[in-house]
């Protein structure tokens, strides 16, 4: 249980953390060694919450407005490509990796876990390092972390997941999006080799009626052909390009 002073936690969508006179109690159910519906989001029944409220009300000062609620669980989901070392079954170790990630993000949901931390944060680099250090993992690529906040738009591909309120708890997504690679080739967008950009071929005229400058001039030195109009490499008997005169024998554009 956590006591939030000066906090009006009327609902997950409406929480004011600067409300003098209000005291909110956030109750956490012990799910260890119990068959909870969702151990990653342990919630106390409304009956138990009402009983707690009625009991605290008997010793509560009359000037304090008491509120008893469940915590706000904000999920963290991973989406990545992974390649296992030779000899490790993709199906078995894919499920094992998903379970270990859940235990890493929500250790309090397991027997050997820690206590729930309110108002926490987690860096994507820390989670990535945890995955890469698994003894059966060869390499990880295209690593994305999403942050789900109830009542808000999903925060996609974040570098750090930070709880939005003091009554919030970071927890793990049930099934992470783990794509086990059969070989070293990754088909994600970050590794896509794109074709080079090529200019379109020149056209004779545009639709507006204005002529387009041709690729090759109609006359001048640029229109001459080696071996026909002039010879390069020696002096011909009848002259050559080196003996021509500008504006007389040819035009320069």
Secondary structure, 3 states (H helix, E strand, C coil): CEEEECCEEEECCEEECCCCCEEEEEECCCCCCCCCCCHHHCCCCHHHHHHHHHHHHHHCCCCCEEEEEECEEEEEEEEEEEEECCCCCHHHHHHHHHHHHHHHHCHHHCCCCCCCCCCCEEEHHHHHHHHHCCCCEEEEEEEEEEEECCCCCCECCCCEEECCCCCEEEEECCCCEEEECCCCCCCCHHHCCCCCCCCCCCCCECCCCCECCCCCCCCCHHHCCECCCECCCCCECCECHHHCCECCCECCC
